[in-house]
C-alpha cells in the first residue's frame, strides 16, 4: 500500500495558526518530509473554531487530517504519525539546518529591536 501523499490527489490538511509554536514545528516537519499539504488557518478564539471542530472533532491546534480522513490532533501525536507514515528524504537535514539558521537570525533581529537605544 502506498502511503505517500505526494502521489495522492487529496493532500493532507493542517489546521493551524502562524503564531502557534507547535503549528510551526509541524509545518517544519512536513517540509522536511517533502509532504504536500493544505493550510487551514483557524481563528484565535476557540469558540470561533466551528470549521475545525466539525472537521476534526477538536478545538485545539495543530490538527492534521489525512487524505483518507484520519484526524490527528496535537504536536505530540502528529509528529510521530508523520514519522511512521513518511520516509525521511535525503534533503531533510538541509531543511533542518536552514530552519535553525533562520530562527537564529529572527531571534537576533528581535533582540536588536528590543535593545534600548544608546544615543
C-alpha distances in whole Angstrom, upper triangle without the diagonal:
4,6,9,12,14,12,12,15,16,17,17,21,23,26,29,32,34,36,34,33,30,28,30,28,24,25,26,23,21,23,22,18,19,17,19,20,23,26,28,31,32,36,38,39,37,39,38,34,34,31,29,30,29,26,25,27,29,32,31,29,27,24,21,19,15,14,13,16,16,19,20,24,26,26,25,22,21,21,19,16,16,17,14,11,13,14,18,19,22,24,23,27,29,28,29,32,33,32,34,37,37,37,40,42,41,43,46,46,46,49,51,51,52,55,58,60,63,65
4,6,8,10,8,9,13,14,14,15,18,21,24,26,30,31,33,31,31,28,26,27,25,22,22,23,20,18,19,19,15,15,14,15,17,20,23,25,29,30,34,36,38,36,38,36,33,33,29,28,29,28,25,24,27,28,31,30,27,25,23,19,17,13,12,12,16,16,19,19,23,25,24,24,21,19,19,18,15,14,15,13,10,10,12,15,16,19,21,20,24,25,24,26,29,29,29,31,34,34,34,37,39,38,40,43,43,43,46,48,48,49,52,56,57,60,62
4,6,9,9,9,12,12,11,12,15,17,21,23,26,27,30,28,27,24,22,23,22,18,19,20,17,14,17,17,13,13,11,13,14,17,20,22,25,27,31,32,34,32,34,33,29,29,26,24,26,25,21,21,24,24,27,26,24,21,19,15,14,10,10,10,13,12,15,16,19,21,20,21,18,15,16,15,12,11,12,10,7,7,10,13,15,18,19,18,22,24,22,23,27,27,26,29,31,31,31,34,36,35,37,40,40,40,43,45,45,46,49,52,54,57,59
4,5,6,7,11,11,10,10,14,16,20,22,25,26,28,26,26,23,21,22,20,17,17,17,15,12,14,14,10,10,8,10,12,15,18,21,24,26,30,31,33,32,34,33,29,29,26,24,26,26,22,21,25,25,27,26,23,21,19,15,14,11,10,12,15,14,16,17,20,21,20,21,19,16,16,15,13,10,12,11,7,6,9,11,12,15,16,16,19,21,19,21,24,24,24,26,29,28,29,32,33,33,35,37,38,38,40,43,43,44,46,50,52,54,57
4,5,5,8,7,6,7,11,13,17,19,22,23,26,24,24,22,19,20,19,16,15,17,14,11,13,14,11,10,7,7,9,12,15,17,21,23,27,29,31,29,31,30,26,26,23,21,24,23,19,19,23,23,25,24,21,19,17,13,12,9,7,10,13,13,15,16,18,20,19,21,18,15,16,16,13,11,13,13,9,9,12,13,14,17,17,17,20,21,19,21,24,24,23,26,28,27,28,31,32,31,34,36,36,37,39,41,41,42,45,49,50,53,55
4,6,8,9,8,10,13,15,19,21,23,24,27,26,25,23,21,21,20,17,16,16,15,11,12,13,10,8,6,6,9,12,16,18,22,24,28,30,33,31,34,32,28,29,25,24,26,26,22,22,26,26,28,26,23,21,19,16,15,12,11,14,16,17,18,19,21,23,21,23,21,18,18,19,16,13,15,15,12,10,12,13,12,16,15,15,19,20,18,20,23,22,22,25,27,26,27,30,31,31,33,36,36,36,39,41,40,42,45,48,50,52,54
4,7,9,9,12,15,18,21,24,26,27,30,29,29,26,24,24,24,20,19,20,18,15,16,17,14,12,10,9,12,15,18,21,24,27,31,33,35,34,36,34,30,30,27,26,28,27,23,24,27,28,30,29,26,24,22,18,16,13,11,13,16,17,20,21,24,25,24,26,23,20,21,21,18,16,17,17,13,12,14,16,15,18,18,19,22,23,21,24,27,26,26,29,31,30,31,34,35,34,37,39,39,40,43,44,44,46,48,52,53,56,58
4,5,7,9,13,16,19,22,25,26,29,28,28,26,23,24,23,20,19,20,19,15,17,18,15,13,10,9,11,13,17,19,22,25,28,31,33,31,33,31,28,27,24,23,25,24,20,20,24,25,27,27,24,22,20,16,14,11,8,10,13,15,17,18,21,24,23,25,22,19,20,21,17,15,18,17,13,13,16,18,17,21,21,21,24,25,23,25,28,28,27,30,32,31,32,35,36,35,37,40,40,40,43,45,44,46,49,52,53,56,58
4,6,10,12,16,19,22,24,26,29,28,29,27,24,24,25,21,20,22,21,17,18,20,18,15,12,10,11,12,16,17,21,24,27,30,32,31,32,30,26,26,22,22,24,23,19,20,24,25,27,27,24,22,20,17,14,12,8,11,13,16,18,20,22,25,25,27,24,21,22,23,20,18,21,21,17,16,19,21,20,24,23,23,27,27,25,27,30,29,28,32,33,32,33,36,37,35,38,41,40,40,43,45,44,46,49,52,53,56,58
4,7,9,13,15,18,21,23,26,25,26,24,21,22,22,19,18,20,19,15,17,19,17,15,12,9,9,9,13,14,18,20,24,27,28,27,28,26,23,22,19,18,20,19,15,17,20,21,23,23,21,19,16,13,10,8,5,8,10,13,14,16,19,21,22,24,21,18,20,21,18,16,19,19,16,16,19,21,21,24,23,23,26,27,24,26,29,28,27,30,32,30,31,35,35,34,36,39,38,38,41,43,42,44,47,50,52,54,56
4,6,10,13,15,18,20,23,22,22,20,17,18,19,15,14,16,15,12,13,16,14,12,8,6,5,7,10,12,16,18,22,24,26,25,27,25,21,22,18,17,20,19,15,16,19,20,21,21,18,16,14,11,9,7,6,10,11,12,13,15,17,19,19,21,19,15,17,18,15,13,17,17,14,13,17,18,18,21,20,19,23,23,21,22,26,25,23,26,29,27,27,31,31,30,32,35,35,35,38,40,39,40,43,46,48,51,53
4,7,10,13,16,17,20,19,19,17,14,16,16,12,12,14,13,10,12,15,13,12,8,7,5,6,9,10,14,16,20,22,24,22,24,23,19,19,16,14,17,17,13,13,16,17,18,17,15,13,10,7,6,5,5,9,9,10,10,11,13,15,15,17,15,12,14,15,12,11,14,15,12,12,16,17,18,21,20,19,22,23,20,21,25,24,22,25,27,25,25,29,30,28,30,33,33,33,36,38,37,38,41,44,46,49,51
4,6,10,13,15,18,16,18,15,12,14,15,12,11,14,14,11,14,16,15,14,11,9,6,5,6,7,10,12,16,18,20,19,21,19,15,16,13,11,14,14,10,11,14,14,15,15,12,10,8,6,5,7,8,11,10,10,10,10,12,14,14,17,15,12,14,17,14,13,16,17,15,15,19,20,21,24,22,21,24,24,21,22,25,24,22,25,27,25,25,28,29,27,29,32,32,31,34,36,35,36,39,42,44,47,49
4,6,9,12,14,13,14,12,8,11,12,9,8,12,12,10,12,15,14,14,11,10,7,6,5,6,8,10,14,15,18,16,19,17,14,15,13,10,13,14,11,11,14,13,13,12,9,7,6,5,7,9,11,14,12,12,10,10,10,11,11,15,13,10,12,15,13,12,16,17,16,16,19,19,21,24,22,19,22,23,19,20,23,22,19,22,24,22,21,25,26,24,26,29,29,28,31,33,32,33,36,39,41,44,46
4,7,10,13,11,13,11,8,11,13,10,10,14,15,13,15,18,18,18,15,14,10,9,6,5,6,6,10,12,14,13,15,14,10,12,10,7,10,12,10,9,12,10,10,9,6,6,5,6,8,11,14,16,14,13,11,10,9,10,12,15,14,12,14,17,16,15,19,20,19,19,23,23,24,27,25,23,25,26,22,22,25,24,21,23,26,23,22,26,27,24,26,29,28,27,30,32,31,31,35,38,40,43,45
4,7,9,7,10,9,6,8,11,9,9,13,14,13,15,18,18,18,16,15,12,10,7,6,5,6,9,10,12,12,15,14,11,14,12,9,13,15,13,12,15,12,11,9,6,5,7,9,12,15,17,19,17,17,14,12,11,10,11,14,15,12,14,18,17,16,19,21,20,21,23,23,24,27,25,22,24,24,20,20,23,22,19,21,23,21,19,23,24,21,22,26,25,23,26,29,27,28,31,34,36,39,42
4,6,6,9,9,7,8,11,11,10,13,16,15,16,19,20,20,19,18,14,13,9,8,5,6,8,8,11,12,15,13,12,15,14,12,15,17,16,16,17,15,13,11,8,8,10,13,15,18,21,23,21,20,17,16,14,13,13,17,17,15,17,20,20,19,22,24,24,23,26,25,26,28,26,23,25,25,21,21,23,21,18,20,22,19,17,21,21,18,20,23,22,20,23,26,24,24,28,31,33,36,38
4,6,8,10,7,7,11,11,10,12,15,15,15,18,20,19,19,18,15,14,10,10,8,10,11,10,14,15,18,17,15,19,17,16,19,21,20,19,21,18,16,14,11,10,13,15,18,20,23,25,24,23,20,19,17,15,14,18,19,17,18,21,21,20,22,25,24,24,26,24,25,27,24,22,23,22,19,18,21,19,15,17,19,16,14,18,18,15,16,20,18,17,20,22,21,21,25,28,30,33,35
4,6,9,8,8,11,13,12,14,17,17,18,20,22,22,21,21,18,17,14,13,11,11,11,9,13,14,18,17,16,19,19,17,19,22,21,20,22,19,16,13,11,11,15,17,20,23,25,28,26,25,22,20,17,15,14,18,20,18,18,22,23,22,24,27,26,26,28,26,27,29,26,23,24,24,20,20,21,20,16,17,19,16,14,17,18,14,15,18,17,15,18,20,19,19,23,25,28,31,33
4,6,5,6,9,10,11,12,15,15,17,19,20,21,20,20,17,17,13,13,11,11,12,10,13,13,17,16,15,18,18,15,18,21,20,18,19,16,14,11,8,8,12,14,18,21,23,26,23,22,19,17,14,11,11,14,16,15,15,19,19,19,21,24,24,24,26,24,26,28,25,22,23,23,20,19,21,20,16,17,19,17,14,18,19,16,16,20,20,17,20,23,21,21,25,28,30,33,36
4,5,5,6,9,10,11,13,14,15,17,19,20,19,20,18,18,15,16,14,14,15,14,16,17,20,20,18,22,21,18,20,23,22,20,21,18,16,13,10,9,13,15,19,21,24,26,25,23,20,17,14,11,10,12,15,14,13,17,18,17,19,22,23,22,24,22,24,25,23,20,20,21,17,16,18,17,13,14,17,15,12,15,17,14,14,18,18,16,18,21,21,21,24,27,29,32,35
4,5,5,6,9,10,11,12,14,15,17,18,17,18,16,17,14,15,14,14,16,14,17,16,20,20,17,20,20,16,18,21,19,17,19,16,15,11,8,7,10,12,16,18,21,23,21,19,16,13,11,8,6,9,11,10,10,13,15,14,16,19,19,19,21,20,22,24,22,19,20,21,17,16,18,18,15,15,19,17,14,18,20,17,17,21,22,20,22,25,25,24,27,31,33,36,39
4,5,5,6,9,10,11,12,14,15,16,15,15,13,13,10,11,10,11,14,13,16,15,19,18,16,19,17,14,17,19,17,16,18,15,14,11,7,5,9,10,14,16,19,21,19,18,15,13,11,9,7,11,12,10,11,14,15,14,16,19,19,18,21,19,21,23,21,18,19,20,17,16,19,18,14,16,19,17,15,18,20,17,18,22,22,20,23,26,25,25,28,32,34,37,39
4,5,5,6,9,10,11,12,14,15,15,15,14,14,12,13,12,14,16,15,18,19,22,21,19,22,20,18,20,23,21,19,21,19,18,14,11,9,12,13,16,18,21,23,22,21,18,16,14,12,10,13,15,12,12,16,16,15,16,20,19,19,20,18,20,21,19,16,17,17,14,13,15,14,11,12,15,13,11,15,16,14,15,19,19,18,20,23,22,23,26,29,32,34,37
4,5,5,6,9,10,10,12,14,14,16,14,16,14,16,15,17,19,18,21,21,24,24,21,24,22,19,22,24,22,20,22,19,19,15,12,10,12,13,16,18,21,23,22,20,18,15,14,11,8,11,12,10,9,12,14,12,13,17,17,16,18,16,17,19,17,14,15,16,12,11,14,14,10,11,15,13,12,15,17,16,16,20,20,20,22,24,24,25,28,31,33,36,39
4,5,5,6,9,10,11,12,11,13,11,13,11,13,14,15,18,18,21,20,23,22,19,22,20,17,19,21,19,17,19,17,17,14,10,8,10,9,13,14,17,19,18,16,14,12,11,9,7,10,10,7,7,10,11,9,11,14,14,14,16,14,16,19,17,14,15,17,13,12,16,16,13,15,18,16,15,18,20,19,20,23,24,23,25,28,28,28,31,34,37,39,42
4,5,5,6,9,10,10,10,10,9,10,9,12,13,15,18,18,21,21,24,23,20,22,20,17,20,22,19,18,21,19,19,16,12,10,11,11,14,14,17,20,19,18,16,14,14,12,10,14,14,11,10,14,14,11,13,16,15,14,16,15,16,18,15,13,15,15,12,12,15,14,11,14,16,14,14,18,19,17,19,22,22,22,25,27,26,27,30,34,36,38,41
4,5,5,6,9,10,10,12,12,14,13,16,16,18,21,21,24,24,27,26,23,26,24,21,24,26,23,21,24,22,22,19,15,13,14,14,17,17,19,22,22,20,19,17,16,15,12,14,15,12,10,14,14,12,13,16,16,14,15,13,14,15,13,10,11,12,8,8,11,11,8,10,13,12,12,15,17,16,17,20,21,21,23,25,26,27,29,33,35,37,40
4,5,5,6,9,9,11,12,14,14,17,18,20,23,23,26,25,28,27,24,26,24,21,24,25,22,20,23,22,22,19,15,13,14,13,15,15,18,20,20,18,17,15,15,14,10,12,13,10,7,10,11,8,9,12,12,11,12,10,11,14,12,9,11,12,9,9,12,13,10,13,16,15,15,18,20,19,20,23,24,24,26,29,29,30,32,36,38,40,43
4,5,5,6,5,8,8,11,11,14,16,19,22,23,25,25,28,26,23,25,22,20,22,24,20,19,22,21,21,19,15,13,13,11,13,13,14,17,18,16,16,14,15,14,12,14,14,10,9,12,11,8,10,13,11,9,11,10,11,14,12,10,13,14,10,11,15,14,13,15,18,17,17,20,22,21,23,26,26,26,29,31,31,32,34,38,40,42,45
4,5,5,6,8,9,12,12,16,17,20,23,24,27,27,30,28,25,27,25,22,25,27,23,22,26,24,24,22,18,15,16,14,16,16,17,20,21,20,19,18,18,17,15,17,17,14,12,15,15,11,12,16,14,12,12,10,10,12,10,8,11,11,7,9,12,11,10,13,15,14,15,18,19,19,21,24,24,24,27,29,29,31,33,37,38,41,43
4,5,8,11,12,16,16,19,21,23,26,27,30,29,32,31,28,30,28,25,28,29,26,24,27,26,26,24,20,17,18,16,18,17,19,22,23,21,21,19,20,18,15,17,17,14,12,14,14,11,11,14,13,10,10,7,8,9,7,4,7,8,6,7,10,11,10,12,15,15,15,18,20,20,22,24,25,25,28,30,30,32,34,37,39,41,44
4,5,9,11,15,16,19,21,24,27,28,30,29,33,31,28,30,27,24,27,28,24,23,26,25,26,24,20,17,17,15,16,15,16,19,20,19,19,17,19,18,15,17,16,13,11,12,12,8,8,11,10,7,7,5,6,9,8,6,10,11,9,11,14,14,14,16,19,18,19,22,23,23,25,28,28,29,31,33,34,35,37,41,43,45,47
4,7,10,13,15,18,20,23,27,28,31,30,33,31,28,30,27,24,27,28,24,24,27,26,27,25,21,18,18,16,17,15,16,19,20,19,20,19,20,20,18,20,19,15,14,16,15,11,12,14,12,9,10,8,7,10,8,8,12,12,10,12,15,15,14,17,19,19,20,23,24,24,26,28,29,29,32,33,34,35,38,41,43,45,47
4,6,10,12,16,18,21,24,26,29,28,30,29,25,26,23,21,24,24,21,20,24,23,24,22,19,16,16,13,13,11,12,15,16,16,16,16,18,18,16,18,17,13,13,15,13,9,11,13,11,8,10,10,10,13,12,11,15,15,13,15,18,17,16,20,22,21,21,25,26,25,27,30,30,30,33,35,35,36,39,42,44,47,49
4,7,10,13,16,19,23,25,27,27,29,27,24,25,21,20,23,23,19,19,23,23,23,22,19,16,15,12,12,11,11,15,16,16,16,16,18,19,18,20,19,15,15,17,15,12,15,16,13,12,14,14,14,16,15,14,18,18,15,17,20,19,18,21,23,22,23,26,27,26,28,31,30,31,34,35,35,36,39,43,44,47,49
4,7,10,13,16,19,21,24,23,25,23,20,21,18,16,19,19,16,16,20,19,20,19,16,13,12,9,10,9,10,13,14,14,14,14,15,16,16,19,17,13,14,17,15,12,15,17,14,13,16,16,16,19,18,16,20,20,17,18,22,20,19,22,24,22,22,26,26,25,27,30,30,30,33,35,34,35,38,42,43,46,48
4,6,10,13,16,19,21,21,23,20,17,18,15,14,17,17,14,15,18,18,18,17,15,13,12,10,10,11,11,14,14,15,14,15,16,17,17,20,19,15,17,19,17,15,18,20,17,17,20,20,20,23,21,20,23,23,19,21,24,22,20,23,25,23,23,27,27,25,28,30,30,29,32,34,33,34,38,41,42,45,47
4,6,9,13,15,18,18,20,17,15,16,13,12,16,16,14,14,18,16,16,15,12,10,10,10,11,12,14,17,16,16,15,15,15,15,15,19,18,15,16,19,18,16,19,21,19,19,22,21,22,24,22,20,23,23,19,20,23,21,19,22,24,21,21,25,25,23,25,28,27,26,30,31,30,31,35,38,39,42,44
4,6,10,13,15,15,17,14,11,13,10,9,13,13,11,12,15,14,13,13,11,10,10,10,11,13,14,17,15,16,14,14,14,15,16,19,18,16,18,21,19,18,21,23,21,21,24,24,25,28,26,24,26,26,23,23,26,25,22,25,27,24,23,27,27,24,26,30,28,27,31,33,31,32,35,38,40,43,45
4,7,9,12,13,15,12,10,12,10,9,13,14,13,14,16,14,13,12,10,10,11,12,14,17,18,21,18,19,16,16,15,15,16,20,19,17,19,22,21,20,23,25,24,24,27,26,27,30,27,25,27,27,23,24,26,24,21,24,26,23,22,25,26,23,24,28,26,25,28,30,28,29,32,35,37,40,42
4,7,9,9,11,8,6,9,8,7,10,12,12,12,14,12,9,9,8,10,10,13,14,18,19,21,19,19,16,16,14,14,16,19,19,17,20,23,22,21,25,26,25,26,29,28,30,32,30,28,30,30,26,26,29,27,24,26,28,25,23,27,27,24,25,29,28,26,29,31,29,29,33,35,37,41,43
4,6,7,9,6,6,9,10,9,12,14,14,15,16,13,10,11,10,12,13,16,18,21,23,25,22,22,19,19,16,16,18,21,22,20,23,26,25,25,28,30,29,29,32,32,33,35,33,31,32,32,29,28,31,29,26,28,29,26,25,28,28,25,26,29,28,25,28,31,28,28,32,34,36,40,41
4,6,9,8,8,12,13,12,13,16,17,17,17,14,11,10,10,12,14,17,20,23,25,27,24,24,20,20,17,16,18,21,21,20,23,26,25,25,28,30,30,30,33,32,34,36,33,31,32,32,28,28,30,29,25,27,28,25,23,26,27,23,24,27,26,23,26,28,26,25,29,31,33,37,39
4,6,5,7,10,13,12,12,15,17,16,16,13,9,10,11,14,15,19,21,24,27,28,25,24,21,20,17,17,19,22,22,22,24,27,27,27,30,32,31,32,35,35,36,39,36,34,35,35,32,31,33,32,28,30,32,29,27,30,30,27,27,30,29,26,29,31,29,28,32,34,36,40,41
4,5,5,8,11,9,9,13,14,13,13,10,6,7,10,12,13,17,19,22,25,26,22,22,18,18,15,15,17,20,20,20,23,25,24,25,28,30,29,31,34,34,36,38,36,33,35,36,32,31,34,33,29,30,33,30,28,31,32,28,29,32,31,28,31,34,31,31,34,36,39,42,44
4,6,7,11,10,10,12,15,15,13,11,8,10,13,16,16,19,20,24,26,27,23,23,20,20,17,18,21,23,23,23,26,28,27,28,31,32,32,33,37,37,39,41,39,37,38,39,35,35,37,36,33,34,36,34,31,34,35,32,32,35,34,32,34,37,34,33,37,39,41,45,47
4,6,8,9,9,12,14,14,14,12,9,11,13,15,16,18,19,23,25,26,22,23,20,20,18,18,21,24,24,23,26,28,27,28,31,32,31,33,36,36,37,40,38,35,37,38,34,34,36,35,31,33,35,32,30,34,34,31,31,35,33,31,34,36,33,33,37,39,41,44,46
4,6,5,6,9,10,11,11,9,6,9,10,12,12,15,16,19,21,22,19,19,16,16,14,15,18,21,20,19,23,25,24,24,28,29,28,29,32,32,34,37,35,32,35,35,31,31,34,33,29,31,33,31,29,32,33,30,30,34,33,31,33,36,34,33,37,39,42,45,47
4,5,5,6,8,10,10,9,8,11,13,15,13,16,16,19,21,21,18,19,16,17,15,17,20,23,22,21,24,27,25,25,29,30,28,30,33,34,36,39,37,34,37,37,34,34,37,35,32,34,37,34,32,36,36,33,34,38,36,34,37,39,37,37,41,43,45,49,51
4,5,5,6,8,9,10,9,12,12,14,12,13,13,16,17,18,15,16,14,16,15,17,19,22,21,19,23,25,23,23,27,27,26,27,31,31,33,36,34,32,35,35,31,32,35,33,30,33,35,32,31,35,35,32,33,37,36,34,37,39,37,37,41,43,45,49,51
4,6,5,6,7,7,6,8,9,10,8,10,10,14,16,17,13,14,11,12,11,13,16,18,17,16,19,21,19,20,24,24,23,25,28,29,30,33,32,29,32,33,29,29,32,31,28,30,33,30,28,32,33,30,31,35,34,32,35,37,35,36,39,42,44,47,49
4,6,5,5,5,5,9,10,12,10,12,12,16,18,18,14,14,11,13,11,14,17,19,17,17,21,22,20,22,25,25,24,26,30,31,33,36,35,32,34,35,32,32,35,34,31,33,35,33,31,35,36,33,34,37,37,35,37,40,38,38,42,44,46,50,52
4,6,6,8,9,12,14,15,12,13,12,15,16,16,13,14,12,14,13,16,20,22,19,19,23,24,22,23,26,26,25,27,31,32,34,37,36,33,36,37,33,33,37,36,33,35,38,35,34,37,38,36,37,40,39,37,40,43,41,41,45,47,49,53,55
4,6,8,10,12,12,13,10,10,8,11,13,13,9,11,9,11,11,15,18,20,17,16,20,21,18,19,23,23,21,23,27,28,30,33,32,30,33,34,30,31,34,33,30,33,35,33,32,35,36,34,35,39,38,36,39,42,40,40,44,47,49,52,54
4,5,8,9,10,11,7,8,7,11,13,13,9,9,6,8,8,11,14,16,14,13,17,18,16,17,21,20,19,22,25,26,29,32,31,28,31,32,29,29,32,32,29,31,34,32,30,34,35,33,34,37,37,35,38,41,39,39,43,45,48,51,53
4,7,9,11,12,10,11,11,14,16,16,12,11,8,10,9,12,16,17,15,15,19,20,18,20,23,23,22,25,28,29,32,35,34,31,34,35,32,31,35,35,31,33,36,34,32,36,37,35,35,39,39,37,39,42,41,40,44,46,49,52,55
4,6,8,10,8,11,12,15,18,18,14,13,9,10,7,10,13,15,13,14,17,19,17,19,22,22,22,24,28,28,31,34,33,30,32,34,30,29,33,32,29,31,34,32,29,33,34,32,32,36,36,33,36,39,37,37,40,43,45,49,51
4,7,9,9,12,14,17,20,20,17,16,12,12,9,11,14,16,15,15,19,21,19,21,24,25,24,26,29,30,32,35,33,30,32,34,30,29,32,32,28,30,32,30,28,31,33,30,30,34,33,31,33,36,34,34,37,40,42,46,48
4,6,7,11,13,17,20,21,17,16,12,11,7,7,10,13,13,13,16,18,17,18,21,23,23,24,27,27,29,32,31,28,29,30,27,26,29,28,25,26,29,27,25,28,29,26,27,30,30,28,30,33,32,31,35,37,40,43,45
3,5,9,12,15,18,20,17,15,12,10,7,6,8,11,11,11,13,16,15,16,19,20,20,21,24,24,26,29,27,24,26,27,23,22,25,25,21,23,26,24,21,25,26,23,24,28,28,25,28,31,29,29,33,35,38,41,44
4,7,10,13,16,18,16,14,11,9,6,5,6,10,10,8,11,14,13,13,16,18,18,19,21,21,23,26,24,21,23,24,21,20,23,23,19,21,24,22,20,23,25,23,23,27,27,25,28,30,29,29,33,36,38,41,44
4,7,10,13,15,12,10,7,6,4,6,8,11,9,8,11,13,12,12,16,17,16,17,21,21,23,26,25,22,24,26,22,22,25,25,22,24,27,25,23,27,28,26,27,30,30,29,31,34,33,33,36,39,42,45,47
4,6,10,11,9,8,6,5,6,8,9,12,10,7,10,12,10,10,14,14,13,14,18,19,21,24,23,20,23,24,21,21,25,24,21,24,27,25,24,27,29,27,28,32,32,30,33,36,35,35,38,42,44,47,49
4,7,8,6,6,5,6,9,12,13,15,12,10,13,14,11,11,15,15,13,15,19,20,22,25,25,22,25,27,23,24,27,27,24,27,30,28,27,31,32,30,32,35,35,34,37,39,38,39,42,45,47,50,53
4,5,5,5,6,8,11,14,15,16,13,11,13,14,10,10,14,13,11,12,16,18,20,23,23,21,24,26,23,23,27,27,25,27,30,29,28,32,33,32,33,36,36,36,38,41,40,41,44,47,49,52,55
4,6,7,10,12,15,18,18,20,17,14,17,17,14,13,16,15,12,14,17,19,20,24,24,22,26,27,24,26,29,29,27,30,32,31,31,34,35,34,36,39,39,38,41,43,42,43,47,50,52,55,57
4,6,9,12,15,18,20,21,17,15,18,18,14,14,17,16,13,15,19,21,23,26,27,25,28,30,27,28,32,32,30,33,35,34,34,37,38,37,38,42,42,41,44,46,45,46,49,53,55,58,60
4,6,10,13,16,18,19,16,14,17,17,14,15,18,17,14,17,21,23,24,28,28,26,29,31,28,28,32,32,30,32,35,33,33,36,38,36,37,41,41,40,42,45,44,44,48,51,53,56,58
4,7,10,13,15,16,12,11,14,14,10,12,15,14,12,15,19,21,23,27,27,25,28,29,27,27,31,31,28,30,34,32,31,35,36,35,36,39,39,38,41,44,43,43,46,49,52,55,57
4,7,10,12,13,10,9,13,13,10,12,15,15,14,16,20,21,24,27,27,24,27,29,26,26,29,29,27,29,32,30,29,33,34,32,33,37,37,36,38,41,40,40,43,46,49,52,54
4,7,9,10,6,6,9,10,8,10,13,13,13,15,18,20,22,26,25,22,25,27,24,23,27,27,24,26,29,28,26,30,32,30,30,34,34,33,35,38,38,38,41,44,46,49,52
4,7,8,6,6,10,11,10,12,15,15,16,18,21,21,24,27,26,23,25,27,24,23,27,27,24,25,28,27,25,28,30,28,28,32,32,31,33,36,35,35,38,41,44,47,49
4,5,5,6,9,11,11,12,14,16,16,18,21,21,24,26,25,22,23,25,22,21,24,24,21,22,26,24,22,25,27,25,25,29,30,28,30,33,32,32,35,38,41,44,46
4,5,5,6,9,10,10,12,14,15,16,18,18,21,23,22,19,20,22,19,17,21,21,18,19,22,21,19,22,24,23,23,26,27,26,27,31,30,30,33,36,39,42,44
4,6,6,7,9,11,12,13,15,16,18,18,22,24,23,20,21,23,21,19,22,23,20,20,24,24,21,24,27,25,25,28,30,28,30,33,33,32,35,38,41,44,47
4,6,6,6,9,10,11,12,15,17,18,21,24,24,20,22,24,22,20,24,25,22,23,26,26,24,27,29,28,28,31,32,31,33,36,36,35,38,41,44,47,50
4,6,5,6,9,10,10,12,15,15,18,21,21,17,19,22,19,18,21,22,19,21,24,23,22,25,27,26,26,30,31,29,31,34,34,34,37,40,43,46,48
4,5,5,6,9,10,11,13,12,16,18,18,14,16,19,16,15,18,19,17,18,21,21,20,23,25,24,24,28,29,28,30,33,33,33,36,39,42,44,47
4,5,5,6,9,10,12,12,16,19,19,16,17,20,18,17,20,22,20,21,24,24,23,26,28,27,28,31,32,31,33,36,36,36,39,42,45,47,50
4,5,5,6,9,11,13,16,19,20,17,19,22,19,19,22,24,21,23,26,26,25,28,30,29,30,33,34,33,35,38,38,38,41,44,47,49,52
4,5,5,6,9,10,13,16,16,13,16,18,16,16,20,20,18,20,24,23,23,25,28,27,28,31,32,31,34,36,36,37,40,43,45,48,51
4,5,6,7,8,11,14,15,12,14,17,16,15,18,20,18,20,23,23,23,25,28,27,28,31,32,32,34,37,37,38,40,44,46,48,51
4,6,8,10,13,17,18,15,18,21,19,19,22,24,22,24,27,27,27,29,32,31,32,35,36,36,38,40,41,41,44,47,50,52,55
4,7,10,12,16,17,15,18,20,19,19,23,24,22,24,27,27,27,30,32,31,32,35,36,36,38,41,41,42,44,48,50,52,55
4,6,9,12,13,12,15,17,16,16,20,21,20,22,25,25,25,28,30,29,31,33,34,35,37,39,40,40,43,46,49,51,53
4,6,10,11,10,13,15,15,15,18,20,20,21,24,25,25,27,29,30,31,33,35,35,37,39,40,41,43,47,49,51,54
4,7,8,6,9,12,11,12,15,16,16,18,20,21,22,24,26,26,28,30,31,32,34,36,37,38,40,44,46,47,50
4,6,6,9,10,10,12,14,15,16,18,20,21,22,24,26,26,28,30,31,32,34,36,37,38,40,44,46,48,50
4,6,7,8,10,12,13,14,16,17,19,20,22,23,25,26,28,29,31,32,34,35,37,38,40,44,45,47,49
4,6,5,6,9,10,11,13,15,16,17,19,20,21,23,25,26,27,29,31,32,33,35,37,40,42,43,46
4,5,5,6,9,10,11,12,15,15,17,19,20,21,23,25,26,27,29,31,32,33,35,39,40,42,44
4,5,5,6,9,10,11,12,14,15,17,18,20,21,23,24,26,27,29,30,32,33,37,39,40,43
4,5,5,6,9,10,11,12,14,15,17,18,20,21,23,24,26,27,29,30,32,36,37,38,41
4,6,5,6,9,10,10,12,14,15,16,18,20,21,22,24,26,27,28,30,34,35,37,40
4,5,5,6,9,10,11,12,14,15,16,18,20,21,22,24,26,27,29,32,34,36,39
4,5,5,6,9,10,11,12,14,15,17,18,20,21,23,25,26,27,31,32,34,36
4,5,5,6,9,10,11,12,14,15,17,18,20,21,23,24,26,30,31,32,35
4,5,5,6,9,10,10,12,14,15,16,18,20,21,22,24,28,30,31,34
4,5,5,6,9,10,11,12,14,15,16,18,20,21,23,26,28,30,33
4,6,5,6,9,10,11,12,14,15,17,18,20,21,25,26,28,30
4,5,5,6,9,10,11,12,14,15,17,18,20,24,25,27,29
4,5,5,6,9,10,10,12,14,15,16,18,22,24,26,29
4,5,5,6,9,10,11,12,14,15,16,20,22,24,26
4,5,5,6,9,10,11,12,14,15,19,20,22,24
4,5,5,6,9,10,11,12,14,18,19,22,24
4,5,5,6,9,10,10,12,16,18,20,23
4,5,5,6,9,10,11,14,16,17,20
4,5,5,6,9,10,13,15,17,19
4,5,5,6,9,12,14,17,19
4,5,5,6,10,12,14,17
4,5,5,9,10,12,14
4,6,8,9,12,14
4,6,9,12,15
4,6,9,12
4,6,9
4,6
4
